[in-house]
Amino acid sequence: MNLFRNGRAFAAALCLALVALGTTFGSEASAALPADSVLRPPDAGRIVHRWAAFNQVPTNFTAAQAAVAAPAFDLATVKPTASMAPVVAAMRNANPQLKVLVYHNGAFAQKNEGTRYPAAWYARDANGNKIVQTVFGNFLMDVSHAGWVGEVVRQCRAAKATTGANGCYTDMLMTAPLFDNYASGGKPINPATGRQWTFPDFQRAVEAIADAVRTGVPGPYAANGVARGKRWFATGGASSKTLTNHVDAAHSEIWLRDRTLSANQWPSVADWKLDVDMIAQAEAERRVVMVETKLWETASPALVDRWRAFTLGSFLLGTEGRSTWFLFTPASSFAGMAAAHPWDDVPVGSPLSPYSRQGAGGAYVRTFTSGFVAVNPGGVGVSVPLPAGSWRNLQGQTQTGTISLAARTASIWVRA
């Protein structure tokens, strides 16, 4: 293992040198083996491993509240503020297995930092203008500039020291800045070519940042950049999957739904299937992925439960419980992020086979040693024949035979 890490460190240093020279390089040079991860979910006799993104909610919770929540998770992220130091200590005291990662941004300076750094560090469009993210007002940086890469490493090291976290979580190591309407002005220009960044080159550049942080700061390391299945399975060198070669865990922040959608908007069957297949492939290839589904919209308790079951059922179709983390958060608050729910530990047992579809227009199903899962992502109701015997659903009802499953719903049963 030490020889492997030393080799990776050398490769990462070489990549950074090439970035500084404006050279295009292959991500394979510094790729870590997917199995080499200290953030793999623990073997705890359960298939759903929850994590918590406390960096996404206001910091108006106490260390005592965090300690109460900590046993429900084995992985959590926090904001890089001094107020998080006692929170981190309390959570780790309450759950010694918990690994805490501290947030920092790998591609953007904050909205009040438009002149903080040297002018050459900022990304520019074809007219030489700085590029501002339309929602948060943050400034896109030149992800290939050695000075900015060094600053990202410095921020990780400082945030880790401030909070006492185990390691770092780097946001925005993704190709989203190349999408239409993601930021103001034109598309960012690659200084090495004088042209707009291509998706493959930008992906390689952010992966070089991941390499620099991973080798420059001790401790477990995760980054946000997988997005969802549609990006994971992108072709032409633009896949987000390769990020998992450079981090201990990669975050899929818009799994099943994007934050711009209303609570009554559901993924298409094609997009839904890509998200489930991403989980299945990550598990098969031992790639550690942290999926998150946010329902940060006004929704009735019934709709929240519908989304919770749909999200959990979809996750269970793909996971093996070995390399994927699960998070469903119904509200942008500490309670919405931390509250335990009895469905999170539904005792389905171990999967007996990959998921499959019951006929051309039926539900997608999977059988477990003690459970059965059915998901209907389509727009019309379907009938689901249960395996032989009696089954108890999430609502506590005992059922047998054939069950009706409404459009865009899921059901999970355990043996009655």
DRENDO-1510 file (C-alpha; in Angstrom, 1 decimal, always signed):
<recs>
REC; n; res; u; v; w
REC; 1; MET; +0.0; +0.0; +0.0 .
REC; 2; ASN; +2.8; +2.5; +0.8 .
REC; 3; LEU; +4.5; +1.8; -2.5 .
REC; 4; PHE; +1.2; +2.3; -4.3 .
REC; 5; ARG; +0.6; +5.6; -2.5 .
REC; 6; ASN; +4.1; +6.8; -3.2 .
REC; 7; GLY; +3.7; +6.0; -6.9 .
REC; 8; ARG; +0.5; +7.9; -7.0 .
REC; 9; ALA; +2.0; +10.9; -5.3 .
REC; 10; PHE; +4.8; +10.9; -7.9 .
REC; 11; ALA; +2.2; +10.7; -10.7 .
REC; 12; ALA; +0.1; +13.5; -9.2 .
REC; 13; ALA; +3.1; +15.8; -8.9 .
REC; 14; LEU; +3.9; +15.1; -12.5 .
REC; 15; CYS; +0.4; +16.0; -13.5 .
REC; 16; LEU; +0.5; +19.2; -11.6 .
REC; 17; ALA; +3.7; +20.1; -13.4 .
REC; 18; LEU; +2.1; +19.5; -16.7 .
REC; 19; VAL; -0.9; +21.6; -15.7 .
REC; 20; ALA; +1.4; +24.5; -14.9 .
REC; 21; LEU; +2.9; +24.1; -18.4 .
REC; 22; GLY; -0.6; +24.0; -20.0 .
REC; 23; THR; -0.1; +20.4; -21.2 .
REC; 24; THR; -2.9; +18.0; -21.8 .
REC; 25; PHE; -2.4; +14.7; -20.0 .
REC; 26; GLY; -4.2; +11.4; -19.4 .
REC; 27; SER; -6.1; +10.9; -16.1 .
REC; 28; GLU; -4.9; +7.3; -16.1 .
REC; 29; ALA; -1.4; +8.5; -15.1 .
REC; 30; SER; -2.5; +9.2; -11.5 .
REC; 31; ALA; -5.6; +7.0; -11.3 .
REC; 32; ALA; -6.0; +5.2; -8.0 .
REC; 33; LEU; -7.5; +1.7; -7.9 .
REC; 34; PRO; -11.2; +2.0; -7.0 .
REC; 35; ALA; -10.8; -0.6; -4.3 .
REC; 36; ASP; -8.2; +1.5; -2.5 .
REC; 37; SER; -10.6; +3.6; -0.5 .
REC; 38; VAL; -10.7; +4.5; +3.2 .
REC; 39; LEU; -14.2; +5.7; +2.8 .
REC; 40; ARG; -15.8; +2.4; +1.8 .
REC; 41; PRO; -19.0; +1.9; +3.9 .
REC; 42; PRO; -18.3; -0.4; +6.9 .
REC; 43; ASP; -19.3; -4.0; +6.9 .
REC; 44; ALA; -22.1; -3.4; +9.5 .
REC; 45; GLY; -24.5; -6.2; +8.5 .
REC; 46; ARG; -26.8; -3.8; +6.6 .
REC; 47; ILE; -27.1; -2.8; +3.0 .
REC; 48; VAL; -28.1; +0.9; +3.4 .
REC; 49; HIS; -25.3; +3.1; +4.7 .
REC; 50; ARG; -26.4; +6.7; +5.4 .
REC; 51; TRP; -24.2; +9.7; +5.3 .
REC; 52; ALA; -24.9; +13.4; +6.1 .
REC; 53; ALA; -24.0; +16.6; +4.3 .
REC; 54; PHE; -24.1; +19.0; +7.3 .
REC; 55; ASN; -22.1; +21.6; +5.1 .
REC; 56; GLN; -25.4; +22.1; +3.2 .
REC; 57; VAL; -27.5; +23.3; +6.1 .
REC; 58; PRO; -27.3; +26.3; +8.5 .
REC; 59; THR; -24.8; +26.0; +11.3 .
REC; 60; ASN; -27.4; +26.8; +14.0 .
REC; 61; PHE; -27.2; +23.4; +15.5 .
REC; 62; THR; -25.3; +22.5; +18.7 .
REC; 63; ALA; -22.6; +20.0; +19.4 .
REC; 64; ALA; -25.1; +18.1; +21.6 .
REC; 65; GLN; -27.6; +17.9; +18.8 .
REC; 66; ALA; -24.9; +16.6; +16.4 .
REC; 67; ALA; -23.8; +14.0; +18.9 .
REC; 68; VAL; -27.4; +12.6; +19.1 .
REC; 69; ALA; -27.5; +12.4; +15.3 .
REC; 70; ALA; -24.0; +10.9; +14.8 .
REC; 71; PRO; -24.7; +7.2; +15.5 .
REC; 72; ALA; -27.0; +7.1; +12.4 .
REC; 73; PHE; -24.1; +7.9; +10.1 .
REC; 74; ASP; -20.5; +6.7; +9.5 .
REC; 75; LEU; -19.7; +9.6; +7.1 .
REC; 76; ALA; -20.4; +13.3; +7.3 .
REC; 77; THR; -19.3; +16.6; +5.8 .
REC; 78; VAL; -19.2; +20.0; +7.7 .
REC; 79; LYS; -18.5; +23.6; +6.9 .
REC; 80; PRO; -15.0; +25.0; +7.3 .
REC; 81; THR; -15.8; +27.3; +10.3 .
REC; 82; ALA; -14.2; +27.3; +13.8 .
REC; 83; SER; -17.7; +26.7; +15.3 .
REC; 84; MET; -17.6; +23.2; +13.8 .
REC; 85; ALA; -14.7; +22.1; +15.9 .
REC; 86; PRO; -16.7; +21.2; +19.0 .
REC; 87; VAL; -19.4; +19.7; +16.7 .
REC; 88; VAL; -16.8; +17.4; +15.0 .
REC; 89; ALA; -15.4; +16.4; +18.4 .
REC; 90; ALA; -18.9; +15.6; +19.8 .
REC; 91; MET; -19.9; +13.6; +16.8 .
REC; 92; ARG; -16.7; +11.5; +16.8 .
REC; 93; ASN; -17.1; +10.9; +20.6 .
REC; 94; ALA; -20.6; +9.7; +20.0 .
REC; 95; ASN; -19.6; +7.5; +17.0 .
REC; 96; PRO; -16.0; +6.5; +16.9 .
REC; 97; GLN; -16.4; +5.0; +13.4 .
REC; 98; LEU; -17.6; +8.3; +12.0 .
REC; 99; LYS; -15.3; +10.0; +9.4 .
REC; 100; VAL; -15.8; +13.7; +9.1 .
REC; 101; LEU; -14.8; +15.7; +6.0 .
REC; 102; VAL; -14.6; +19.4; +5.8 .
REC; 103; TYR; -15.9; +21.4; +2.8 .
REC; 104; HIS; -13.9; +23.7; +0.5 .
REC; 105; ASN; -14.4; +24.6; -3.2 .
REC; 106; GLY; -12.1; +23.3; -5.8 .
REC; 107; ALA; -13.2; +25.5; -8.8 .
REC; 108; PHE; -14.7; +28.7; -7.5 .
REC; 109; ALA; -13.7; +31.6; -5.4 .
REC; 110; GLN; -16.5; +33.0; -3.2 .
REC; 111; LYS; -18.8; +35.9; -4.3 .
REC; 112; ASN; -16.8; +38.4; -2.2 .
REC; 113; GLU; -13.4; +37.2; -3.6 .
REC; 114; GLY; -13.6; +38.6; -7.1 .
REC; 115; THR; -10.3; +40.5; -6.6 .
REC; 116; ARG; -8.7; +38.5; -3.8 .
REC; 117; TYR; -6.4; +36.4; -6.0 .
REC; 118; PRO; -4.0; +37.2; -8.8 .
REC; 119; ALA; -5.8; +38.2; -12.0 .
REC; 120; ALA; -4.3; +35.2; -13.9 .
REC; 121; TRP; -6.0; +32.7; -11.5 .
REC; 122; TYR; -9.5; +33.7; -12.7 .
REC; 123; ALA; -11.2; +31.9; -15.6 .
REC; 124; ARG; -12.1; +34.1; -18.5 .
REC; 125; ASP; -14.4; +34.0; -21.4 .
REC; 126; ALA; -13.5; +34.8; -25.0 .
REC; 127; ASN; -13.9; +38.5; -24.2 .
REC; 128; GLY; -11.6; +38.4; -21.2 .
REC; 129; ASN; -14.4; +38.7; -18.7 .
REC; 130; LYS; -14.5; +36.9; -15.4 .
REC; 131; ILE; -17.2; +34.2; -15.1 .
REC; 132; VAL; -19.7; +34.3; -12.3 .
REC; 133; GLN; -22.0; +31.4; -11.3 .
REC; 134; THR; -25.6; +32.5; -11.8 .
REC; 135; VAL; -27.1; +31.2; -8.5 .
REC; 136; PHE; -24.4; +31.7; -5.9 .
REC; 137; GLY; -22.4; +34.5; -7.5 .
REC; 138; ASN; -19.1; +32.7; -7.1 .
REC; 139; PHE; -16.2; +33.3; -9.4 .
REC; 140; LEU; -14.9; +30.5; -11.6 .
REC; 141; MET; -11.2; +30.0; -11.4 .
REC; 142; ASP; -8.7; +28.7; -14.0 .
REC; 143; VAL; -8.7; +25.1; -12.8 .
REC; 144; SER; -5.4; +24.5; -14.7 .
REC; 145; HIS; -3.5; +27.3; -13.0 .
REC; 146; ALA; -0.8; +25.9; -10.7 .
REC; 147; GLY; -1.4; +28.9; -8.3 .
REC; 148; TRP; -5.1; +28.1; -7.9 .
REC; 149; VAL; -4.4; +24.4; -7.5 .
REC; 150; GLY; -2.0; +25.2; -4.7 .
REC; 151; GLU; -4.6; +27.4; -3.1 .
REC; 152; VAL; -7.1; +24.6; -3.1 .
REC; 153; VAL; -4.7; +22.4; -1.3 .
REC; 154; ARG; -3.9; +25.2; +1.2 .
REC; 155; GLN; -7.6; +25.7; +1.9 .
REC; 156; CYS; -8.1; +22.0; +2.5 .
REC; 157; ARG; -5.2; +21.9; +4.9 .
REC; 158; ALA; -6.4; +25.0; +6.8 .
REC; 159; ALA; -10.0; +23.9; +7.0 .
REC; 160; LYS; -9.0; +20.5; +8.3 .
REC; 161; ALA; -6.9; +22.1; +11.0 .
REC; 162; THR; -9.6; +24.6; +12.0 .
REC; 163; THR; -12.4; +22.0; +12.4 .
REC; 164; GLY; -10.4; +18.9; +13.5 .
REC; 165; ALA; -12.0; +16.9; +10.6 .
REC; 166; ASN; -10.5; +13.7; +9.4 .
REC; 167; GLY; -10.1; +14.9; +5.9 .
REC; 168; CYS; -11.5; +17.1; +3.1 .
REC; 169; TYR; -14.4; +17.3; +0.8 .
REC; 170; THR; -13.8; +19.3; -2.4 .
REC; 171; ASP; -16.8; +20.8; -4.1 .
REC; 172; MET; -17.2; +21.5; -7.8 .
REC; 173; LEU; -14.7; +19.1; -9.4 .
REC; 174; MET; -17.0; +18.7; -12.3 .
REC; 175; THR; -17.7; +19.9; -15.8 .
REC; 176; ALA; -20.9; +21.9; -15.0 .
REC; 177; PRO; -19.2; +25.3; -15.7 .
REC; 178; LEU; -19.2; +24.2; -19.4 .
REC; 179; PHE; -23.0; +23.9; -19.5 .
REC; 180; ASP; -25.2; +26.5; -21.1 .
REC; 181; ASN; -26.6; +29.1; -18.6 .
REC; 182; TYR; -24.5; +27.7; -15.7 .
REC; 183; ALA; -22.6; +30.9; -15.4 .
REC; 184; SER; -22.7; +34.5; -16.7 .
REC; 185; GLY; -21.0; +35.5; -19.9 .
REC; 186; GLY; -19.4; +33.1; -22.3 .
REC; 187; LYS; -17.8; +29.7; -21.8 .
REC; 188; PRO; -14.4; +29.5; -20.1 .
REC; 189; ILE; -11.4; +29.5; -22.2 .
REC; 190; ASN; -8.6; +26.9; -21.8 .
REC; 191; PRO; -5.4; +29.0; -21.6 .
REC; 192; ALA; -3.4; +26.1; -23.1 .
REC; 193; THR; -5.4; +26.2; -26.3 .
REC; 194; GLY; -6.9; +29.7; -26.5 .
REC; 195; ARG; -10.3; +28.0; -27.1 .
REC; 196; GLN; -13.3; +26.9; -25.1 .
REC; 197; TRP; -12.5; +24.1; -22.7 .
REC; 198; THR; -13.6; +20.7; -24.0 .
REC; 199; PHE; -15.3; +18.4; -21.6 .
REC; 200; PRO; -12.5; +15.8; -21.5 .
REC; 201; ASP; -9.8; +18.4; -20.9 .
REC; 202; PHE; -11.8; +20.1; -18.2 .
REC; 203; GLN; -12.5; +16.7; -16.6 .
REC; 204; ARG; -8.7; +15.9; -16.6 .
REC; 205; ALA; -7.9; +19.3; -15.1 .
REC; 206; VAL; -10.3; +19.0; -12.1 .
REC; 207; GLU; -9.0; +15.4; -11.6 .
REC; 208; ALA; -5.5; +16.9; -11.3 .
REC; 209; ILE; -6.8; +19.1; -8.5 .
REC; 210; ALA; -8.1; +16.0; -6.8 .
REC; 211; ASP; -4.7; +14.4; -7.1 .
REC; 212; ALA; -3.0; +17.4; -5.6 .
REC; 213; VAL; -5.4; +17.5; -2.6 .
REC; 214; ARG; -5.2; +13.7; -2.1 .
REC; 215; THR; -1.5; +13.6; -2.1 .
REC; 216; GLY; -0.9; +17.0; -0.4 .
REC; 217; VAL; -3.1; +16.6; +2.7 .
REC; 218; PRO; -3.3; +13.4; +4.9 .
REC; 219; GLY; -6.6; +11.8; +5.6 .
REC; 220; PRO; -9.7; +10.5; +3.8 .
REC; 221; TYR; -10.7; +12.5; +0.8 .
REC; 222; ALA; -14.0; +13.0; -1.1 .
REC; 223; ALA; -15.1; +15.3; -3.9 .
REC; 224; ASN; -18.3; +16.5; -5.5 .
REC; 225; GLY; -18.4; +15.9; -9.3 .
REC; 226; VAL; -20.2; +12.7; -10.3 .
REC; 227; ALA; -23.6; +14.5; -10.7 .
REC; 228; ARG; -25.8; +11.6; -11.7 .
REC; 229; GLY; -26.0; +8.7; -14.1 .
REC; 230; LYS; -26.4; +10.8; -17.2 .
REC; 231; ARG; -23.0; +12.3; -16.6 .
REC; 232; TRP; -21.5; +9.0; -15.4 .
REC; 233; PHE; -22.3; +7.3; -18.7 .
REC; 234; ALA; -21.4; +10.3; -20.9 .
REC; 235; THR; -19.3; +9.4; -23.9 .
REC; 236; GLY; -16.4; +11.0; -25.7 .
REC; 237; GLY; -14.1; +11.4; -22.7 .
REC; 238; ALA; -16.7; +13.5; -20.8 .
REC; 239; SER; -17.7; +10.8; -18.2 .
REC; 240; SER; -17.7; +11.9; -14.6 .
REC; 241; LYS; -17.0; +8.3; -13.6 .
REC; 242; THR; -13.2; +8.8; -13.8 .
REC; 243; LEU; -13.3; +11.1; -10.8 .
REC; 244; THR; -13.7; +8.0; -8.7 .
REC; 245; ASN; -10.1; +7.1; -9.7 .
REC; 246; HIS; -8.7; +10.1; -7.9 .
REC; 247; VAL; -10.7; +10.3; -4.6 .
REC; 248; ASP; -11.7; +8.0; -1.8 .
REC; 249; ALA; -15.4; +8.8; -2.5 .
REC; 250; ALA; -17.2; +10.8; -5.1 .
REC; 251; HIS; -20.5; +12.7; -4.5 .
REC; 252; SER; -23.5; +12.4; -6.8 .
REC; 253; GLU; -25.5; +15.4; -5.6 .
REC; 254; ILE; -28.4; +15.4; -8.0 .
REC; 255; TRP; -29.2; +11.6; -8.0 .
REC; 256; LEU; -32.8; +11.1; -9.2 .
REC; 257; ARG; -33.7; +14.8; -9.1 .
REC; 258; ASP; -32.2; +18.2; -9.7 .
REC; 259; ARG; -32.7; +21.1; -7.2 .
REC; 260; THR; -34.5; +23.1; -9.9 .
REC; 261; LEU; -37.4; +20.7; -10.2 .
REC; 262; SER; -40.7; +21.0; -8.3 .
REC; 263; ALA; -41.7; +18.3; -5.8 .
REC; 264; ASN; -44.2; +16.9; -8.3 .
REC; 265; GLN; -41.6; +16.5; -11.1 .
REC; 266; TRP; -40.1; +13.0; -11.5 .
REC; 267; PRO; -37.2; +11.8; -13.6 .
REC; 268; SER; -37.8; +10.2; -17.0 .
REC; 269; VAL; -37.6; +6.4; -17.0 .
REC; 270; ALA; -34.4; +6.7; -19.1 .
REC; 271; ASP; -32.7; +9.1; -16.7 .
REC; 272; TRP; -34.0; +7.1; -13.7 .
REC; 273; LYS; -32.5; +3.9; -15.1 .
REC; 274; LEU; -29.1; +5.6; -15.7 .
REC; 275; ASP; -29.0; +6.6; -12.1 .
REC; 276; VAL; -29.8; +3.1; -10.9 .
REC; 277; ASP; -27.3; +1.6; -13.3 .
REC; 278; MET; -24.7; +4.0; -12.1 .
REC; 279; ILE; -25.1; +2.5; -8.6 .
REC; 280; ALA; -24.9; -1.0; -9.9 .
REC; 281; GLN; -21.8; -0.3; -11.9 .
REC; 282; ALA; -20.1; +1.5; -9.1 .
REC; 283; GLU; -20.7; -1.5; -6.8 .
REC; 284; ALA; -19.5; -3.9; -9.5 .
REC; 285; GLU; -16.3; -1.9; -9.9 .
REC; 286; ARG; -15.8; -1.1; -6.2 .
REC; 287; ARG; -16.1; +2.6; -6.9 .
REC; 288; VAL; -17.2; +4.6; -3.8 .
REC; 289; VAL; -20.1; +6.9; -4.5 .
REC; 290; MET; -22.1; +9.1; -2.1 .
REC; 291; VAL; -25.6; +9.5; -3.6 .
REC; 292; GLU; -27.9; +12.3; -2.5 .
REC; 293; THR; -31.5; +13.1; -3.3 .
REC; 294; LYS; -32.8; +16.5; -2.1 .
REC; 295; LEU; -36.4; +17.3; -1.8 .
REC; 296; TRP; -36.0; +20.9; -0.7 .
REC; 297; GLU; -39.4; +22.0; -2.0 .
REC; 298; THR; -42.8; +22.4; -0.3 .
REC; 299; ALA; -44.3; +19.0; -0.1 .
REC; 300; SER; -47.0; +17.3; +1.9 .
REC; 301; PRO; -46.0; +14.5; +4.3 .
REC; 302; ALA; -47.5; +12.0; +1.9 .
REC; 303; LEU; -45.4; +13.3; -1.0 .
REC; 304; VAL; -42.3; +13.3; +1.2 .
REC; 305; ASP; -42.9; +9.6; +2.1 .
REC; 306; ARG; -43.6; +8.9; -1.6 .
REC; 307; TRP; -40.2; +10.4; -2.6 .
REC; 308; ARG; -38.5; +8.7; +0.4 .
REC; 309; ALA; -39.7; +5.2; -0.7 .
REC; 310; PHE; -39.0; +5.9; -4.4 .
REC; 311; THR; -35.5; +7.0; -3.6 .
REC; 312; LEU; -34.7; +4.2; -1.2 .
REC; 313; GLY; -36.3; +1.6; -3.5 .
REC; 314; SER; -34.3; +2.8; -6.5 .
REC; 315; PHE; -31.1; +2.7; -4.4 .
REC; 316; LEU; -31.8; -0.8; -3.3 .
REC; 317; LEU; -32.2; -2.0; -6.9 .
REC; 318; GLY; -28.6; -1.1; -7.6 .
REC; 319; THR; -26.6; -1.3; -4.4 .
REC; 320; GLU; -24.7; -4.3; -2.9 .
REC; 321; GLY; -24.0; -2.4; +0.3 .
REC; 322; ARG; -20.3; -2.4; -0.4 .
REC; 323; SER; -19.3; +0.9; -2.0 .
REC; 324; THR; -22.2; +3.3; -2.1 .
REC; 325; TRP; -23.5; +5.7; +0.5 .
REC; 326; PHE; -27.2; +6.9; +0.7 .
REC; 327; LEU; -28.7; +10.2; +1.6 .
REC; 328; PHE; -32.3; +11.4; +1.2 .
REC; 329; THR; -32.9; +14.8; +2.7 .
REC; 330; PRO; -36.4; +16.3; +2.7 .
REC; 331; ALA; -35.5; +19.8; +3.9 .
REC; 332; SER; -32.6; +22.2; +3.9 .
REC; 333; SER; -32.3; +22.2; +7.7 .
REC; 334; PHE; -30.4; +20.3; +10.4 .
REC; 335; ALA; -33.5; +18.2; +11.1 .
REC; 336; GLY; -34.0; +17.5; +7.5 .
REC; 337; MET; -30.4; +16.3; +7.1 .
REC; 338; ALA; -30.0; +14.5; +10.4 .
REC; 339; ALA; -33.4; +13.0; +11.4 .
REC; 340; ALA; -33.3; +9.2; +11.5 .
REC; 341; HIS; -36.1; +7.3; +9.8 .
REC; 342; PRO; -37.2; +3.7; +10.4 .
REC; 343; TRP; -37.2; +3.0; +6.6 .
REC; 344; ASP; -33.5; +3.7; +6.5 .
REC; 345; ASP; -32.8; +0.3; +8.2 .
REC; 346; VAL; -35.5; -1.8; +6.6 .
REC; 347; PRO; -34.2; -5.4; +7.1 .
REC; 348; VAL; -34.3; -6.7; +3.5 .
REC; 349; GLY; -31.1; -8.8; +4.0 .
REC; 350; SER; -28.7; -9.5; +1.1 .
REC; 351; PRO; -29.6; -9.3; -2.6 .
REC; 352; LEU; -30.0; -12.6; -4.3 .
REC; 353; SER; -29.6; -11.3; -7.9 .
REC; 354; PRO; -29.4; -8.1; -9.9 .
REC; 355; TYR; -32.5; -6.1; -10.5 .
REC; 356; SER; -34.8; -7.0; -13.4 .
REC; 357; ARG; -38.0; -5.9; -15.0 .
REC; 358; GLN; -41.3; -7.8; -14.7 .
REC; 359; GLY; -42.3; -7.9; -18.4 .
REC; 360; ALA; -41.9; -5.1; -21.0 .
REC; 361; GLY; -44.2; -2.7; -19.1 .
REC; 362; GLY; -43.9; -4.0; -15.6 .
REC; 363; ALA; -42.1; -2.8; -12.4 .
REC; 364; TYR; -38.4; -3.1; -11.8 .
REC; 365; VAL; -37.8; -5.6; -9.0 .
REC; 366; ARG; -35.2; -7.2; -6.9 .
REC; 367; THR; -35.3; -10.1; -4.5 .
REC; 368; PHE; -33.4; -10.2; -1.2 .
REC; 369; THR; -32.8; -12.9; +1.4 .
REC; 370; SER; -35.5; -11.3; +3.6 .
REC; 371; GLY; -37.1; -8.7; +1.3 .
REC; 372; PHE; -38.5; -7.7; -2.0 .
REC; 373; VAL; -38.3; -4.3; -3.8 .
REC; 374; ALA; -40.4; -3.0; -6.7 .
REC; 375; VAL; -40.1; +0.4; -8.3 .
REC; 376; ASN; -42.4; +1.8; -11.0 .
REC; 377; PRO; -40.7; +4.9; -12.5 .
REC; 378; GLY; -43.2; +5.1; -15.4 .
REC; 379; GLY; -46.3; +7.2; -15.8 .
REC; 380; VAL; -48.9; +4.5; -15.5 .
REC; 381; GLY; -49.7; +2.0; -12.7 .
REC; 382; VAL; -48.6; -1.6; -12.9 .
REC; 383; SER; -49.3; -4.9; -11.2 .
REC; 384; VAL; -46.6; -6.5; -9.1 .
REC; 385; PRO; -46.7; -10.3; -8.3 .
REC; 386; LEU; -45.1; -10.8; -4.9 .
REC; 387; PRO; -43.0; -13.9; -4.3 .
REC; 388; ALA; -44.7; -16.8; -2.5 .
REC; 389; GLY; -45.6; -16.2; +1.2 .
REC; 390; SER; -46.7; -13.2; +3.2 .
REC; 391; TRP; -45.0; -9.8; +3.1 .
REC; 392; ARG; -45.1; -6.7; +5.2 .
REC; 393; ASN; -44.7; -3.3; +3.4 .
REC; 394; LEU; -43.2; -0.1; +4.8 .
REC; 395; GLN; -46.5; +1.0; +6.2 .
REC; 396; GLY; -46.8; -2.2; +8.2 .
REC; 397; GLN; -49.5; -3.9; +6.0 .
REC; 398; THR; -49.3; -7.6; +5.4 .
REC; 399; GLN; -49.8; -8.5; +1.7 .
REC; 400; THR; -49.8; -11.5; -0.5 .
REC; 401; GLY; -50.4; -12.2; -4.2 .
REC; 402; THR; -50.4; -9.4; -6.8 .
REC; 403; ILE; -50.2; -5.8; -5.7 .
REC; 404; SER; -51.0; -2.6; -7.6 .
REC; 405; LEU; -48.1; -0.1; -7.8 .
REC; 406; ALA; -49.1; +3.4; -8.8 .
REC; 407; ALA; -47.0; +5.5; -11.3 .
REC; 408; ARG; -43.7; +6.8; -10.0 .
REC; 409; THR; -43.8; +5.0; -6.7 .
REC; 410; ALA; -41.9; +2.2; -5.0 .
REC; 411; SER; -42.6; -0.4; -2.4 .
REC; 412; ILE; -40.3; -2.4; -0.1 .
REC; 413; TRP; -41.4; -5.5; +1.7 .
REC; 414; VAL; -39.9; -7.8; +4.3 .
REC; 415; ARG; -41.1; -11.3; +5.1 .
REC; 416; ALA; -44.1; -11.2; +7.5 .
</recs>
